[in-house]
């Protein structure tokens, strides 16, 4: 795994956290802030564990969120997810 991949995941996760804060989803922002913190500490395994244990489908899940700026939310979520999944494949 390259450090540039980890840095990309940090940037994408922090961007998603910013969107979550802007959309006033503090619980989700806290969860993804923790993932970013794990990455910054070099604990990719913990970051991926936390990411994989997040609910992405069904009632009360991240896909159940209705954002004011849905396209920005979807874009940030997608970029974050792609970057984190790439770490799991490295």
Residue pairs with C-beta under 8 A, 6 or more apart in sequence:
1 44
1 87
1 90
2 90
5 83
5 86
5 87
5 90
6 39
6 42
6 44
6 87
8 83
8 86
9 39
9 47
9 80
9 83
9 84
9 86
9 87
10 36
10 39
10 40
11 83
12 76
12 79
12 80
12 82
12 83
12 84
13 32
13 35
13 36
13 39
13 80
13 83
13 84
14 36
15 76
15 79
15 80
16 32
16 76
16 77
16 79
16 80
17 29
17 32
17 33
17 36
18 76
19 67
19 69
19 72
19 73
19 76
19 77
20 26
20 28
20 29
20 32
21 29
22 69
23 65
23 67
23 68
23 69
23 73
25 65
25 67
28 62
28 65
31 50
31 54
32 80
34 50
35 47
35 50
35 51
35 84
36 47
38 44
38 46
38 47
38 50
39 47
44 87
47 84
47 87
48 84
48 87
48 88
51 84
52 88
54 62
55 61
55 62
56 62
56 63
57 63
58 64
62 77
65 73
67 73
